[in-house]
Amino acid sequence: MADFEVPKHGEICWRELATRDLPAALEFYKAMFGWELVQSNVSPVDYKEIVVGGTAYGGMMAIDENWGPEPPPSFWTNYVAVDNCDETVEKIKALGGGITCEAFDAPGVGRIAMAKDPSGAAFSIIQFNMPG
């Protein structure tokens, strides 16, 4: 397993690619940057962790039929660590941001929500439930 230290509140901590062509993305990023891309041992789905120098920095997953009849184009997102996902969702709303995907539990990882700032820039928040 790659090293991963649970980050502190407010730290940008994870980068994730959701892609319509996971095999092509894996091949591209491995050739481009020399990334090691390994199956996550905490995710029950096909989720490849981006490992550099023995440390996991992000992940990649396929956009598939589970995304609905009109799935989005491929996209990257950045995660910011939070102490409490549900409280942070309310704070985002109070400060003029929006929630694009309500908070949900990611088994073995934590609680996640997808948001946008008042200008419309997307980001995600994550409350880890993994040991630190």
C-alpha positions in Angstrom: 0.0 0.0 0.0 1.2 3.5 -0.8 1.9 5.9 2.0 -0.9 8.4 2.8 -1.1 10.7 5.7 -4.6 12.0 6.6 -4.4 15.8 6.0 -5.4 18.6 8.3 -8.6 20.7 7.8 -8.2 23.1 4.8 -5.3 21.2 3.1 -5.6 20.5 -0.6 -5.1 16.8 -0.3 -6.2 14.7 -3.3 -6.6 15.0 -7.0 -8.9 12.8 -9.0 -9.6 12.1 -12.6 -13.0 10.8 -13.6 -12.7 9.7 -17.3 -14.7 8.2 -20.0 -11.7 6.1 -21.1 -9.8 4.8 -18.1 -7.4 2.5 -20.0 -6.3 5.4 -22.3 -5.9 7.7 -19.3 -3.8 5.2 -17.4 -1.6 4.7 -20.4 -1.2 8.4 -21.1 -0.4 9.5 -17.6 2.0 6.6 -17.0 3.9 7.4 -20.2 3.7 11.2 -19.7 4.8 11.4 -16.0 6.0 7.9 -15.1 3.2 7.6 -12.5 2.6 4.3 -10.8 -1.1 3.5 -11.1 -2.3 0.8 -8.7 -5.7 -0.6 -7.7 -6.7 1.0 -4.4 -7.1 -1.4 -1.5 -9.6 0.9 0.2 -12.1 1.2 -2.7 -14.6 -1.5 -3.6 -14.7 -0.2 -7.2 -12.1 -0.1 -10.0 -10.1 2.9 -8.7 -6.5 3.5 -9.5 -4.3 5.4 -7.1 -1.7 7.8 -8.5 1.5 6.9 -6.6 4.7 8.9 -6.9 7.8 7.9 -4.8 5.7 5.5 -2.7 3.1 8.2 -1.8 -0.5 8.3 -3.1 -1.5 11.7 -4.4 -4.7 11.0 -6.2 -6.8 8.6 -8.1 -8.5 7.8 -11.4 -11.9 6.2 -12.0 -14.1 5.4 -15.0 -17.2 7.4 -15.9 -19.5 4.5 -16.6 -23.3 3.6 -16.8 -23.6 4.4 -13.1 -23.2 8.1 -13.9 -26.6 8.2 -15.6 -27.9 8.6 -19.1 -26.0 11.8 -19.8 -22.6 11.4 -18.1 -20.2 14.4 -17.9 -17.1 14.7 -20.0 -13.8 13.6 -18.4 -12.7 16.0 -15.6 -10.2 16.5 -12.8 -11.2 17.6 -9.3 -9.2 18.8 -6.3 -10.2 17.7 -2.8 -9.9 19.8 0.3 -9.8 18.1 3.7 -12.4 19.1 6.2 -13.1 18.1 9.8 -16.8 17.8 9.3 -18.3 17.4 5.8 -21.9 18.2 6.7 -21.0 21.4 8.6 -18.7 22.5 5.7 -21.5 22.0 3.2 -23.7 24.4 5.2 -20.8 26.9 5.4 -20.2 26.7 1.6 -23.9 27.6 1.1 -23.9 30.4 3.7 -20.8 32.0 2.0 -22.5 32.0 -1.5 -21.1 28.8 -2.9 -23.1 25.9 -4.1 -23.3 22.1 -3.8 -23.2 20.1 -7.0 -23.3 16.7 -5.4 -24.7 16.4 -1.8 -22.6 14.7 0.8 -22.3 11.0 0.6 -20.3 8.2 2.3 -17.4 6.7 0.3 -16.9 3.2 1.9 -13.5 2.9 3.5 -12.5 6.5 2.8 -14.9 9.1 4.3 -17.6 11.6 3.6 -17.5 13.6 0.4 -19.4 16.5 -1.3 -18.8 18.3 -4.5 -19.1 22.0 -4.5 -18.5 25.3 -6.4 -17.3 28.6 -5.1 -19.3 31.8 -5.8 -17.6 32.3 -9.2 -18.6 28.7 -10.2 -15.1 27.0 -9.8 -15.5 23.4 -8.9 -13.9 21.6 -5.9 -14.7 18.8 -3.6 -14.4 18.4 0.2 -13.6 15.2 2.1 -13.8 14.2 5.7 -11.6 11.2 6.1 -12.6 8.3 8.3 -9.3 6.5 7.7 -6.7 6.2 10.5 -4.2 9.0 10.4 
